[in-house]
């Protein structure tokens, strides 16, 4: 799993910590914070790795916002990780 330094990347660190508590909103906030494609890709990968270990938070996100493209991107990345 990728390591996230809370001092250098507090938004993503908060998101990863949230996944351990089955909270999806910090992950959604992290995705919304992405301003470029490289950043977005990195956040998706980190969140997908977290969801591959425990996906309760991702299920809650998809239930709360079924049409959210950010949640769909993370879900697709989880599927790709699990297939490799």
C-alpha positions in Angstrom: 0.0 0.0 0.0 1.2 3.5 -0.8 2.3 5.5 2.2 0.7 9.0 2.7 2.6 11.6 4.7 0.0 13.5 6.7 2.3 16.6 6.8 2.8 16.7 3.0 -0.7 15.5 2.0 -3.2 16.1 4.8 -6.2 15.8 2.6 -5.3 12.4 1.3 -4.1 11.2 4.7 -7.5 12.2 6.2 -9.2 10.2 3.4 -7.1 7.1 4.1 -7.7 7.4 7.8 -11.4 7.8 7.1 -11.5 4.5 5.2 -10.3 2.7 8.3 -13.4 4.2 10.1 -15.7 3.3 7.2 -16.2 7.1 6.4 -16.5 7.9 2.7 -16.8 11.7 2.8 -13.1 12.4 3.4 -12.4 10.2 0.3 -14.9 12.2 -1.7 -13.3 15.4 -0.5 -9.9 14.2 -1.6 -11.2 13.4 -5.0 -12.8 16.8 -5.4 -9.5 18.4 -4.3 -7.7 17.0 -7.4 -6.9 19.8 -9.8 -5.0 17.8 -12.4 -5.0 14.3 -13.9 -1.8 13.2 -12.2 -3.1 14.1 -8.8 -6.5 12.5 -9.5 -4.8 9.3 -10.7 -2.7 9.2 -7.6 -5.7 9.7 -5.3 -7.7 7.0 -7.1 -4.8 4.5 -6.8 -4.4 5.2 -3.0 -8.1 5.0 -2.3 -8.4 1.8 -4.5 -5.7 0.2 -2.4 -7.5 1.1 0.7 -10.8 -0.2 -0.6 -9.1 -3.5 -1.7 -8.4 -4.1 1.9 -11.7 -2.8 3.3 -14.5 -1.6 1.1 -17.3 -0.7 3.5 -16.7 3.0 3.1 -16.7 2.7 -0.7 -20.0 0.8 -0.6 -21.5 3.5 1.6 -20.2 6.2 -0.8 -21.8 4.4 -3.8 -25.1 4.0 -1.9 -25.2 7.7 -0.9 -24.2 8.9 -4.3 -24.9 6.2 -6.9 -24.1 8.4 -9.9 -20.8 9.9 -8.5 -18.1 9.5 -11.1 -15.4 9.7 -8.4 -16.8 6.7 -6.5 -17.1 4.9 -9.8 -13.5 5.6 -10.7 -12.3 4.2 -7.4 -14.5 1.1 -7.8 -13.1 0.6 -11.3 -9.5 0.9 -10.0 -10.3 -1.7 -7.2 -11.5 -4.1 -9.9 -8.3 -3.5 -11.9 -6.1 -4.1 -8.9 -7.9 -7.3 -8.0 -7.6 -8.6 -11.5 -3.9 -8.1 -11.6 
